[in-house]
Amino acid sequence: MSSEQPKQSTPLRVGILGAARIGPDALIKPVQTHPDVVVAAVACRDAVRGERYARKWGIKRTFSGPQAYHDLVTDPEIDVVYIPLPNGLHYEWSMRALEAGKHILVEKPMTSTAGEARQIFALAEKKGLVVLEAMHSVFHPAMQRVREIVQSGELGKVKSVETAFAIPSFISRFFFGKDDVRFKYDLAGGCMMDLGVYPVAATRFVTNTDSTPLEIISATPAGHPLDPQRIDRAMHATFALPDSITGEMTADFALPGRGPFGLIPRLPQCTLSIALEGGRVETFNFAGPHFYHTIKVKPARGTGRTEKAYKYKDGRGDAAWSTYRYQLEAFVDKVRGRAPWYWIEPATTVTEMESLERVYAKAGMPPRMPSTYYKPASTESM
């Protein structure tokens, strides 16, 4: 990561809801290298945990107790609220933050349902506030370059897209606790609502169809042992996109091993492969390209090549920036009234949520339930 930058005189002041494990990588560390934003506060209902988190990461203010989240979102010294809470709480605290006049950065998926997402964007538009779902991977120059190659016509039209994002079972035990919120139906858990968001977003992004919900052809879940009827440990789905493009994806919280009794461990999977009329484009580590990635261009005829892109061709960005840092750059630019290098439009997020809903329906699993704070509008469309 680039060295810490001195701050401007009036930087954007961000408050974090929850002492979340993702907070440091997703926001706190990226903020250190941006001159126009600071993490000003964290809210954690557990006072001891919140104070420990604040000390560790140099956050000056903490809010604690049962009103901690409310006190942060209504604080006049907070400009932006970052929401890394469990999925089922995203809608309520997004709406409360917007009602309090704050811009919001919300972890993916933005909400439990498409209807909730529509209402968030409608309120943000009414109040003139910025909302962004933190689908960080698409902000990185590597993913931008993949889309550029695919859309350039160099290899002709897209025929199909295959994506996989899976954590081997022998590793997943170190990622997830037994009572992880991702496994709780009441908090809109499930693999499709976590790892599965990445393949869906990547497929639609590289094919430039990210304002259209996927047509789901098939969806096969593997139930999680704690709640096999409602929570998916894994999901395999096939779908149709515009222009006769087909897609296939796999997401898995605990990819089983191979061989007798599954004793041979598998490697993590994070691959994106696009078949075109004149060849293939294959990307390794599409979800976290800042760590390491490859973009292999394989024409059916002629010599192939391998590319990497940690900065934009014109020099914008920094090779040390993470996907989250590129995302932060865009978010701050948008709040400040500047044109971001890339931006996720509301229709992209809403149709992403519609796609997730369709996967669960095709898989025969119950839909993720909306927040009790949610009040359906008489008509909702975007």
Contacts in CASP RR format, 6 or more apart in sequence:
PFRMAT RR
TARGET T0000
AUTHOR 0000-0000-0000
METHOD contacts of the structure
MODEL  1
MSSEQPKQSTPLRVGILGAARIGPDALIKPVQTHPDVVVAAVACRDAVRG
ERYARKWGIKRTFSGPQAYHDLVTDPEIDVVYIPLPNGLHYEWSMRALEA
GKHILVEKPMTSTAGEARQIFALAEKKGLVVLEAMHSVFHPAMQRVREIV
QSGELGKVKSVETAFAIPSFISRFFFGKDDVRFKYDLAGGCMMDLGVYPV
AATRFVTNTDSTPLEIISATPAGHPLDPQRIDRAMHATFALPDSITGEMT
ADFALPGRGPFGLIPRLPQCTLSIALEGGRVETFNFAGPHFYHTIKVKPA
RGTGRTEKAYKYKDGRGDAAWSTYRYQLEAFVDKVRGRAPWYWIEPATTV
TEMESLERVYAKAGMPPRMPSTYYKPASTESM
1 29 0 8 1.000
1 32 0 8 1.000
1 33 0 8 1.000
1 320 0 8 1.000
1 321 0 8 1.000
1 322 0 8 1.000
1 325 0 8 1.000
2 33 0 8 1.000
2 318 0 8 1.000
2 320 0 8 1.000
2 321 0 8 1.000
3 33 0 8 1.000
4 32 0 8 1.000
4 33 0 8 1.000
5 32 0 8 1.000
5 33 0 8 1.000
5 34 0 8 1.000
5 35 0 8 1.000
6 35 0 8 1.000
7 35 0 8 1.000
7 36 0 8 1.000
7 38 0 8 1.000
8 35 0 8 1.000
8 36 0 8 1.000
11 35 0 8 1.000
11 36 0 8 1.000
11 37 0 8 1.000
11 38 0 8 1.000
12 36 0 8 1.000
12 37 0 8 1.000
12 38 0 8 1.000
12 79 0 8 1.000
12 80 0 8 1.000
12 103 0 8 1.000
12 332 0 8 1.000
12 335 0 8 1.000
12 336 0 8 1.000
13 37 0 8 1.000
13 38 0 8 1.000
13 40 0 8 1.000
13 41 0 8 1.000
13 77 0 8 1.000
13 78 0 8 1.000
13 79 0 8 1.000
13 80 0 8 1.000
14 27 0 8 1.000
14 31 0 8 1.000
14 37 0 8 1.000
14 38 0 8 1.000
14 39 0 8 1.000
14 40 0 8 1.000
14 78 0 8 1.000
14 79 0 8 1.000
14 80 0 8 1.000
14 81 0 8 1.000
14 82 0 8 1.000
14 105 0 8 1.000
15 39 0 8 1.000
15 40 0 8 1.000
15 41 0 8 1.000
15 42 0 8 1.000
15 43 0 8 1.000
15 72 0 8 1.000
15 78 0 8 1.000
15 80 0 8 1.000
15 81 0 8 1.000
15 82 0 8 1.000
16 23 0 8 1.000
16 27 0 8 1.000
16 28 0 8 1.000
16 39 0 8 1.000
16 41 0 8 1.000
16 42 0 8 1.000
16 43 0 8 1.000
16 59 0 8 1.000
16 81 0 8 1.000
16 82 0 8 1.000
16 84 0 8 1.000
17 43 0 8 1.000
17 69 0 8 1.000
17 72 0 8 1.000
17 73 0 8 1.000
17 81 0 8 1.000
17 82 0 8 1.000
17 83 0 8 1.000
17 84 0 8 1.000
17 85 0 8 1.000
17 93 0 8 1.000
18 42 0 8 1.000
18 43 0 8 1.000
18 44 0 8 1.000
18 50 0 8 1.000
18 69 0 8 1.000
18 84 0 8 1.000
18 85 0 8 1.000
19 42 0 8 1.000
19 44 0 8 1.000
19 46 0 8 1.000
19 49 0 8 1.000
19 50 0 8 1.000
19 52 0 8 1.000
19 53 0 8 1.000
20 84 0 8 1.000
20 85 0 8 1.000
22 84 0 8 1.000
22 107 0 8 1.000
23 82 0 8 1.000
23 84 0 8 1.000
24 57 0 8 1.000
25 322 0 8 1.000
25 324 0 8 1.000
26 82 0 8 1.000
26 84 0 8 1.000
26 107 0 8 1.000
26 134 0 8 1.000
26 136 0 8 1.000
26 324 0 8 1.000
27 39 0 8 1.000
27 82 0 8 1.000
27 84 0 8 1.000
27 105 0 8 1.000
27 324 0 8 1.000
27 328 0 8 1.000
28 39 0 8 1.000
28 57 0 8 1.000
28 59 0 8 1.000
29 322 0 8 1.000
29 324 0 8 1.000
29 325 0 8 1.000
30 321 0 8 1.000
30 322 0 8 1.000
30 324 0 8 1.000
30 325 0 8 1.000
30 327 0 8 1.000
30 328 0 8 1.000
31 37 0 8 1.000
31 38 0 8 1.000
31 39 0 8 1.000
31 328 0 8 1.000
33 318 0 8 1.000
33 321 0 8 1.000
33 325 0 8 1.000
34 325 0 8 1.000
34 328 0 8 1.000
34 329 0 8 1.000
34 332 0 8 1.000
36 332 0 8 1.000
36 336 0 8 1.000
37 80 0 8 1.000
37 328 0 8 1.000
37 332 0 8 1.000
39 57 0 8 1.000
39 58 0 8 1.000
39 59 0 8 1.000
40 59 0 8 1.000
40 60 0 8 1.000
40 61 0 8 1.000
40 77 0 8 1.000
40 78 0 8 1.000
41 59 0 8 1.000
41 60 0 8 1.000
41 61 0 8 1.000
41 62 0 8 1.000
41 63 0 8 1.000
41 72 0 8 1.000
41 75 0 8 1.000
41 77 0 8 1.000
41 78 0 8 1.000
42 50 0 8 1.000
42 53 0 8 1.000
42 54 0 8 1.000
42 57 0 8 1.000
42 59 0 8 1.000
42 61 0 8 1.000
42 62 0 8 1.000
42 63 0 8 1.000
42 72 0 8 1.000
43 62 0 8 1.000
43 63 0 8 1.000
43 64 0 8 1.000
43 68 0 8 1.000
43 69 0 8 1.000
43 71 0 8 1.000
43 72 0 8 1.000
44 50 0 8 1.000
44 53 0 8 1.000
44 62 0 8 1.000
44 63 0 8 1.000
44 64 0 8 1.000
44 68 0 8 1.000
45 64 0 8 1.000
45 65 0 8 1.000
45 66 0 8 1.000
45 68 0 8 1.000
45 69 0 8 1.000
46 64 0 8 1.000
46 65 0 8 1.000
47 62 0 8 1.000
47 64 0 8 1.000
47 65 0 8 1.000
50 62 0 8 1.000
50 64 0 8 1.000
51 62 0 8 1.000
51 64 0 8 1.000
53 59 0 8 1.000
53 62 0 8 1.000
54 60 0 8 1.000
54 61 0 8 1.000
54 62 0 8 1.000
63 69 0 8 1.000
63 71 0 8 1.000
63 72 0 8 1.000
63 75 0 8 1.000
69 93 0 8 1.000
69 96 0 8 1.000
70 96 0 8 1.000
72 78 0 8 1.000
72 81 0 8 1.000
73 81 0 8 1.000
73 93 0 8 1.000
73 96 0 8 1.000
73 97 0 8 1.000
73 100 0 8 1.000
73 102 0 8 1.000
74 100 0 8 1.000
78 102 0 8 1.000
79 102 0 8 1.000
79 103 0 8 1.000
79 335 0 8 1.000
80 102 0 8 1.000
80 103 0 8 1.000
80 104 0 8 1.000
80 105 0 8 1.000
80 335 0 8 1.000
81 93 0 8 1.000
81 97 0 8 1.000
81 102 0 8 1.000
81 103 0 8 1.000
81 104 0 8 1.000
81 105 0 8 1.000
82 104 0 8 1.000
82 105 0 8 1.000
82 106 0 8 1.000
83 89 0 8 1.000
83 90 0 8 1.000
83 93 0 8 1.000
83 94 0 8 1.000
83 97 0 8 1.000
83 104 0 8 1.000
83 105 0 8 1.000
83 106 0 8 1.000
83 107 0 8 1.000
84 107 0 8 1.000
85 93 0 8 1.000
85 107 0 8 1.000
86 181 0 8 1.000
86 184 0 8 1.000
86 187 0 8 1.000
86 188 0 8 1.000
86 189 0 8 1.000
87 109 0 8 1.000
87 111 0 8 1.000
87 112 0 8 1.000
87 181 0 8 1.000
87 187 0 8 1.000
87 188 0 8 1.000
87 189 0 8 1.000
87 193 0 8 1.000
87 368 0 8 1.000
88 111 0 8 1.000
88 112 0 8 1.000
88 186 0 8 1.000
88 187 0 8 1.000
88 188 0 8 1.000
88 189 0 8 1.000
88 368 0 8 1.000
88 371 0 8 1.000
89 187 0 8 1.000
89 371 0 8 1.000
90 106 0 8 1.000
90 107 0 8 1.000
90 109 0 8 1.000
90 110 0 8 1.000
90 111 0 8 1.000
90 112 0 8 1.000
90 116 0 8 1.000
91 111 0 8 1.000
91 112 0 8 1.000
91 116 0 8 1.000
91 119 0 8 1.000
91 120 0 8 1.000
91 370 0 8 1.000
91 371 0 8 1.000
91 373 0 8 1.000
91 374 0 8 1.000
92 371 0 8 1.000
92 372 0 8 1.000
92 373 0 8 1.000
92 374 0 8 1.000
94 104 0 8 1.000
94 106 0 8 1.000
94 110 0 8 1.000
94 111 0 8 1.000
94 120 0 8 1.000
94 131 0 8 1.000
95 119 0 8 1.000
95 120 0 8 1.000
95 123 0 8 1.000
95 373 0 8 1.000
97 104 0 8 1.000
98 104 0 8 1.000
98 120 0 8 1.000
98 123 0 8 1.000
98 124 0 8 1.000
98 127 0 8 1.000
98 129 0 8 1.000
98 131 0 8 1.000
99 123 0 8 1.000
101 127 0 8 1.000
101 129 0 8 1.000
102 129 0 8 1.000
103 129 0 8 1.000
103 130 0 8 1.000
103 131 0 8 1.000
103 335 0 8 1.000
104 120 0 8 1.000
104 124 0 8 1.000
104 129 0 8 1.000
104 130 0 8 1.000
104 131 0 8 1.000
104 132 0 8 1.000
105 132 0 8 1.000
105 134 0 8 1.000
105 331 0 8 1.000
106 120 0 8 1.000
106 131 0 8 1.000
106 132 0 8 1.000
106 133 0 8 1.000
106 134 0 8 1.000
107 133 0 8 1.000
107 134 0 8 1.000
108 133 0 8 1.000
108 134 0 8 1.000
108 135 0 8 1.000
108 197 0 8 1.000
108 201 0 8 1.000
109 133 0 8 1.000
109 188 0 8 1.000
109 193 0 8 1.000
109 197 0 8 1.000
109 352 0 8 1.000
109 353 0 8 1.000
109 356 0 8 1.000
110 116 0 8 1.000
110 117 0 8 1.000
110 120 0 8 1.000
110 133 0 8 1.000
110 349 0 8 1.000
110 353 0 8 1.000
111 117 0 8 1.000
111 120 0 8 1.000
111 353 0 8 1.000
111 370 0 8 1.000
111 371 0 8 1.000
112 188 0 8 1.000
112 193 0 8 1.000
112 368 0 8 1.000
112 369 0 8 1.000
112 370 0 8 1.000
112 371 0 8 1.000
113 353 0 8 1.000
113 357 0 8 1.000
113 367 0 8 1.000
113 368 0 8 1.000
113 369 0 8 1.000
113 370 0 8 1.000
113 374 0 8 1.000
114 350 0 8 1.000
114 351 0 8 1.000
114 353 0 8 1.000
114 354 0 8 1.000
114 357 0 8 1.000
115 350 0 8 1.000
115 353 0 8 1.000
115 370 0 8 1.000
115 374 0 8 1.000
115 376 0 8 1.000
115 380 0 8 1.000
116 353 0 8 1.000
116 370 0 8 1.000
116 371 0 8 1.000
116 374 0 8 1.000
117 346 0 8 1.000
117 349 0 8 1.000
117 350 0 8 1.000
117 353 0 8 1.000
118 350 0 8 1.000
118 377 0 8 1.000
118 380 0 8 1.000
118 381 0 8 1.000
118 382 0 8 1.000
119 374 0 8 1.000
119 377 0 8 1.000
119 380 0 8 1.000
120 131 0 8 1.000
121 131 0 8 1.000
121 346 0 8 1.000
121 349 0 8 1.000
121 350 0 8 1.000
121 382 0 8 1.000
124 130 0 8 1.000
124 131 0 8 1.000
130 331 0 8 1.000
130 334 0 8 1.000
130 335 0 8 1.000
131 346 0 8 1.000
132 327 0 8 1.000
132 330 0 8 1.000
132 331 0 8 1.000
132 334 0 8 1.000
132 343 0 8 1.000
132 344 0 8 1.000
133 344 0 8 1.000
133 349 0 8 1.000
133 352 0 8 1.000
134 324 0 8 1.000
134 327 0 8 1.000
135 197 0 8 1.000
135 201 0 8 1.000
135 344 0 8 1.000
135 349 0 8 1.000
135 352 0 8 1.000
136 322 0 8 1.000
136 323 0 8 1.000
136 324 0 8 1.000
136 326 0 8 1.000
136 327 0 8 1.000
137 143 0 8 1.000
137 198 0 8 1.000
137 201 0 8 1.000
137 202 0 8 1.000
137 286 0 8 1.000
137 287 0 8 1.000
137 288 0 8 1.000
137 289 0 8 1.000
137 323 0 8 1.000
138 144 0 8 1.000
138 201 0 8 1.000
138 202 0 8 1.000
138 205 0 8 1.000
138 342 0 8 1.000
138 344 0 8 1.000
139 323 0 8 1.000
139 326 0 8 1.000
139 327 0 8 1.000
139 329 0 8 1.000
139 330 0 8 1.000
139 341 0 8 1.000
139 342 0 8 1.000
140 288 0 8 1.000
140 289 0 8 1.000
140 290 0 8 1.000
140 309 0 8 1.000
140 322 0 8 1.000
140 323 0 8 1.000
140 326 0 8 1.000
141 309 0 8 1.000
141 310 0 8 1.000
141 311 0 8 1.000
141 312 0 8 1.000
141 317 0 8 1.000
141 326 0 8 1.000
142 283 0 8 1.000
142 286 0 8 1.000
142 289 0 8 1.000
142 290 0 8 1.000
142 293 0 8 1.000
142 295 0 8 1.000
142 308 0 8 1.000
142 309 0 8 1.000
142 310 0 8 1.000
143 202 0 8 1.000
143 205 0 8 1.000
143 206 0 8 1.000
143 283 0 8 1.000
143 286 0 8 1.000
143 289 0 8 1.000
144 309 0 8 1.000
144 312 0 8 1.000
144 342 0 8 1.000
145 295 0 8 1.000
145 307 0 8 1.000
145 309 0 8 1.000
146 206 0 8 1.000
146 272 0 8 1.000
146 274 0 8 1.000
146 281 0 8 1.000
146 283 0 8 1.000
146 286 0 8 1.000
146 295 0 8 1.000
147 205 0 8 1.000
147 206 0 8 1.000
147 208 0 8 1.000
149 155 0 8 1.000
149 281 0 8 1.000
149 295 0 8 1.000
149 297 0 8 1.000
149 307 0 8 1.000
150 158 0 8 1.000
150 206 0 8 1.000
150 207 0 8 1.000
150 274 0 8 1.000
150 276 0 8 1.000
150 281 0 8 1.000
151 208 0 8 1.000
153 276 0 8 1.000
154 297 0 8 1.000
154 299 0 8 1.000
155 276 0 8 1.000
155 277 0 8 1.000
155 278 0 8 1.000
155 279 0 8 1.000
155 280 0 8 1.000
155 281 0 8 1.000
155 297 0 8 1.000
155 299 0 8 1.000
156 276 0 8 1.000
156 277 0 8 1.000
156 278 0 8 1.000
157 243 0 8 1.000
157 276 0 8 1.000
157 277 0 8 1.000
158 206 0 8 1.000
158 207 0 8 1.000
158 243 0 8 1.000
158 245 0 8 1.000
158 274 0 8 1.000
158 275 0 8 1.000
158 276 0 8 1.000
159 245 0 8 1.000
159 246 0 8 1.000
159 275 0 8 1.000
159 276 0 8 1.000
159 277 0 8 1.000
160 245 0 8 1.000
160 246 0 8 1.000
160 247 0 8 1.000
160 248 0 8 1.000
160 274 0 8 1.000
160 275 0 8 1.000
161 203 0 8 1.000
161 206 0 8 1.000
161 207 0 8 1.000
161 241 0 8 1.000
161 245 0 8 1.000
161 246 0 8 1.000
161 247 0 8 1.000
161 248 0 8 1.000
161 272 0 8 1.000
161 273 0 8 1.000
161 274 0 8 1.000
161 275 0 8 1.000
162 247 0 8 1.000
162 248 0 8 1.000
162 249 0 8 1.000
162 271 0 8 1.000
162 272 0 8 1.000
162 273 0 8 1.000
162 275 0 8 1.000
163 198 0 8 1.000
163 199 0 8 1.000
163 202 0 8 1.000
163 203 0 8 1.000
163 248 0 8 1.000
163 249 0 8 1.000
163 250 0 8 1.000
163 271 0 8 1.000
163 272 0 8 1.000
163 273 0 8 1.000
163 286 0 8 1.000
164 199 0 8 1.000
164 249 0 8 1.000
164 250 0 8 1.000
164 251 0 8 1.000
164 269 0 8 1.000
164 270 0 8 1.000
164 271 0 8 1.000
165 195 0 8 1.000
165 196 0 8 1.000
165 198 0 8 1.000
165 199 0 8 1.000
165 250 0 8 1.000
165 251 0 8 1.000
165 252 0 8 1.000
165 269 0 8 1.000
165 270 0 8 1.000
165 287 0 8 1.000
166 195 0 8 1.000
166 234 0 8 1.000
166 250 0 8 1.000
166 251 0 8 1.000
166 252 0 8 1.000
166 255 0 8 1.000
166 266 0 8 1.000
166 268 0 8 1.000
166 269 0 8 1.000
166 270 0 8 1.000
167 175 0 8 1.000
167 195 0 8 1.000
167 252 0 8 1.000
167 253 0 8 1.000
167 254 0 8 1.000
167 255 0 8 1.000
167 268 0 8 1.000
168 254 0 8 1.000
168 255 0 8 1.000
168 257 0 8 1.000
168 265 0 8 1.000
168 266 0 8 1.000
168 267 0 8 1.000
168 268 0 8 1.000
169 254 0 8 1.000
169 255 0 8 1.000
169 256 0 8 1.000
169 257 0 8 1.000
169 265 0 8 1.000
170 257 0 8 1.000
170 265 0 8 1.000
171 268 0 8 1.000
172 253 0 8 1.000
172 254 0 8 1.000
172 255 0 8 1.000
176 182 0 8 1.000
176 183 0 8 1.000
176 253 0 8 1.000
178 226 0 8 1.000
181 187 0 8 1.000
181 189 0 8 1.000
182 189 0 8 1.000
182 190 0 8 1.000
182 191 0 8 1.000
182 193 0 8 1.000
182 194 0 8 1.000
182 253 0 8 1.000
183 189 0 8 1.000
183 190 0 8 1.000
183 224 0 8 1.000
183 226 0 8 1.000
183 227 0 8 1.000
183 231 0 8 1.000
184 227 0 8 1.000
184 231 0 8 1.000
185 227 0 8 1.000
185 230 0 8 1.000
185 231 0 8 1.000
185 366 0 8 1.000
185 368 0 8 1.000
185 369 0 8 1.000
186 369 0 8 1.000
188 368 0 8 1.000
188 369 0 8 1.000
189 231 0 8 1.000
189 368 0 8 1.000
190 224 0 8 1.000
190 231 0 8 1.000
190 232 0 8 1.000
190 233 0 8 1.000
190 253 0 8 1.000
191 224 0 8 1.000
191 231 0 8 1.000
191 232 0 8 1.000
191 233 0 8 1.000
191 234 0 8 1.000
191 235 0 8 1.000
191 251 0 8 1.000
191 252 0 8 1.000
191 253 0 8 1.000
192 232 0 8 1.000
192 235 0 8 1.000
192 251 0 8 1.000
192 356 0 8 1.000
192 359 0 8 1.000
192 360 0 8 1.000
193 356 0 8 1.000
193 368 0 8 1.000
194 251 0 8 1.000
194 253 0 8 1.000
195 251 0 8 1.000
195 252 0 8 1.000
195 253 0 8 1.000
196 235 0 8 1.000
196 249 0 8 1.000
196 251 0 8 1.000
196 356 0 8 1.000
197 352 0 8 1.000
197 356 0 8 1.000
198 251 0 8 1.000
198 286 0 8 1.000
198 287 0 8 1.000
199 249 0 8 1.000
199 250 0 8 1.000
199 251 0 8 1.000
199 272 0 8 1.000
200 214 0 8 1.000
200 249 0 8 1.000
200 352 0 8 1.000
200 355 0 8 1.000
200 356 0 8 1.000
200 359 0 8 1.000
201 210 0 8 1.000
201 352 0 8 1.000
202 272 0 8 1.000
202 286 0 8 1.000
202 287 0 8 1.000
203 214 0 8 1.000
203 239 0 8 1.000
203 241 0 8 1.000
203 247 0 8 1.000
203 249 0 8 1.000
203 272 0 8 1.000
204 210 0 8 1.000
204 212 0 8 1.000
204 214 0 8 1.000
204 241 0 8 1.000
204 348 0 8 1.000
204 351 0 8 1.000
204 352 0 8 1.000
204 355 0 8 1.000
206 272 0 8 1.000
206 274 0 8 1.000
207 241 0 8 1.000
207 245 0 8 1.000
207 274 0 8 1.000
209 241 0 8 1.000
209 242 0 8 1.000
209 245 0 8 1.000
210 348 0 8 1.000
210 351 0 8 1.000
210 352 0 8 1.000
211 345 0 8 1.000
211 347 0 8 1.000
211 348 0 8 1.000
211 351 0 8 1.000
212 241 0 8 1.000
212 242 0 8 1.000
212 351 0 8 1.000
213 351 0 8 1.000
213 352 0 8 1.000
213 354 0 8 1.000
213 355 0 8 1.000
213 358 0 8 1.000
214 239 0 8 1.000
214 240 0 8 1.000
214 241 0 8 1.000
214 355 0 8 1.000
214 358 0 8 1.000
214 359 0 8 1.000
215 239 0 8 1.000
215 240 0 8 1.000
215 241 0 8 1.000
215 358 0 8 1.000
216 237 0 8 1.000
216 238 0 8 1.000
216 239 0 8 1.000
216 355 0 8 1.000
216 358 0 8 1.000
216 359 0 8 1.000
216 361 0 8 1.000
216 362 0 8 1.000
217 237 0 8 1.000
217 238 0 8 1.000
217 239 0 8 1.000
217 240 0 8 1.000
217 246 0 8 1.000
217 362 0 8 1.000
218 237 0 8 1.000
218 238 0 8 1.000
218 362 0 8 1.000
219 235 0 8 1.000
219 236 0 8 1.000
219 237 0 8 1.000
219 238 0 8 1.000
219 359 0 8 1.000
219 360 0 8 1.000
219 362 0 8 1.000
219 363 0 8 1.000
219 364 0 8 1.000
220 235 0 8 1.000
220 236 0 8 1.000
220 237 0 8 1.000
220 363 0 8 1.000
221 232 0 8 1.000
221 233 0 8 1.000
221 234 0 8 1.000
221 235 0 8 1.000
221 363 0 8 1.000
221 364 0 8 1.000
221 365 0 8 1.000
222 232 0 8 1.000
222 233 0 8 1.000
222 234 0 8 1.000
222 235 0 8 1.000
222 252 0 8 1.000
223 229 0 8 1.000
223 231 0 8 1.000
223 232 0 8 1.000
223 233 0 8 1.000
223 234 0 8 1.000
224 231 0 8 1.000
224 232 0 8 1.000
224 233 0 8 1.000
224 253 0 8 1.000
225 233 0 8 1.000
229 365 0 8 1.000
229 366 0 8 1.000
230 365 0 8 1.000
230 366 0 8 1.000
232 363 0 8 1.000
232 365 0 8 1.000
233 252 0 8 1.000
233 253 0 8 1.000
233 254 0 8 1.000
234 250 0 8 1.000
234 251 0 8 1.000
234 252 0 8 1.000
234 253 0 8 1.000
234 254 0 8 1.000
234 255 0 8 1.000
235 249 0 8 1.000
235 250 0 8 1.000
235 251 0 8 1.000
235 252 0 8 1.000
235 359 0 8 1.000
235 363 0 8 1.000
236 248 0 8 1.000
236 249 0 8 1.000
236 250 0 8 1.000
237 248 0 8 1.000
237 249 0 8 1.000
237 359 0 8 1.000
237 362 0 8 1.000
237 363 0 8 1.000
238 246 0 8 1.000
238 247 0 8 1.000
238 248 0 8 1.000
238 249 0 8 1.000
239 246 0 8 1.000
239 247 0 8 1.000
239 248 0 8 1.000
239 249 0 8 1.000
239 355 0 8 1.000
240 246 0 8 1.000
240 247 0 8 1.000
241 247 0 8 1.000
250 269 0 8 1.000
252 269 0 8 1.000
255 266 0 8 1.000
255 269 0 8 1.000
256 262 0 8 1.000
256 266 0 8 1.000
257 263 0 8 1.000
257 264 0 8 1.000
257 265 0 8 1.000
257 266 0 8 1.000
258 264 0 8 1.000
258 266 0 8 1.000
270 284 0 8 1.000
270 285 0 8 1.000
270 286 0 8 1.000
270 287 0 8 1.000
270 288 0 8 1.000
271 282 0 8 1.000
271 283 0 8 1.000
271 284 0 8 1.000
271 286 0 8 1.000
272 282 0 8 1.000
272 283 0 8 1.000
272 286 0 8 1.000
273 280 0 8 1.000
273 281 0 8 1.000
273 282 0 8 1.000
273 283 0 8 1.000
274 280 0 8 1.000
274 281 0 8 1.000
274 282 0 8 1.000
278 299 0 8 1.000
278 300 0 8 1.000
278 301 0 8 1.000
279 298 0 8 1.000
279 299 0 8 1.000
279 300 0 8 1.000
280 296 0 8 1.000
280 297 0 8 1.000
280 298 0 8 1.000
281 295 0 8 1.000
281 296 0 8 1.000
281 297 0 8 1.000
281 298 0 8 1.000
282 294 0 8 1.000
282 295 0 8 1.000
282 296 0 8 1.000
282 298 0 8 1.000
283 289 0 8 1.000
283 293 0 8 1.000
283 294 0 8 1.000
283 295 0 8 1.000
283 296 0 8 1.000
284 292 0 8 1.000
284 293 0 8 1.000
284 294 0 8 1.000
284 296 0 8 1.000
285 291 0 8 1.000
285 292 0 8 1.000
285 293 0 8 1.000
285 294 0 8 1.000
286 293 0 8 1.000
288 323 0 8 1.000
289 309 0 8 1.000
289 310 0 8 1.000
289 323 0 8 1.000
290 310 0 8 1.000
290 321 0 8 1.000
290 322 0 8 1.000
290 323 0 8 1.000
290 325 0 8 1.000
293 308 0 8 1.000
294 306 0 8 1.000
294 307 0 8 1.000
294 308 0 8 1.000
295 306 0 8 1.000
295 307 0 8 1.000
295 308 0 8 1.000
295 309 0 8 1.000
296 304 0 8 1.000
296 305 0 8 1.000
296 306 0 8 1.000
296 307 0 8 1.000
297 304 0 8 1.000
297 305 0 8 1.000
297 306 0 8 1.000
297 307 0 8 1.000
298 304 0 8 1.000
310 319 0 8 1.000
310 320 0 8 1.000
310 321 0 8 1.000
311 317 0 8 1.000
311 318 0 8 1.000
311 319 0 8 1.000
312 341 0 8 1.000
316 341 0 8 1.000
317 326 0 8 1.000
317 329 0 8 1.000
318 325 0 8 1.000
321 329 0 8 1.000
326 341 0 8 1.000
329 340 0 8 1.000
329 341 0 8 1.000
330 340 0 8 1.000
330 341 0 8 1.000
330 342 0 8 1.000
330 343 0 8 1.000
331 340 0 8 1.000
333 339 0 8 1.000
333 340 0 8 1.000
333 341 0 8 1.000
334 340 0 8 1.000
334 343 0 8 1.000
346 382 0 8 1.000
347 382 0 8 1.000
350 382 0 8 1.000
356 368 0 8 1.000
357 367 0 8 1.000
357 368 0 8 1.000
360 366 0 8 1.000
360 367 0 8 1.000
360 368 0 8 1.000
361 367 0 8 1.000
370 376 0 8 1.000
END
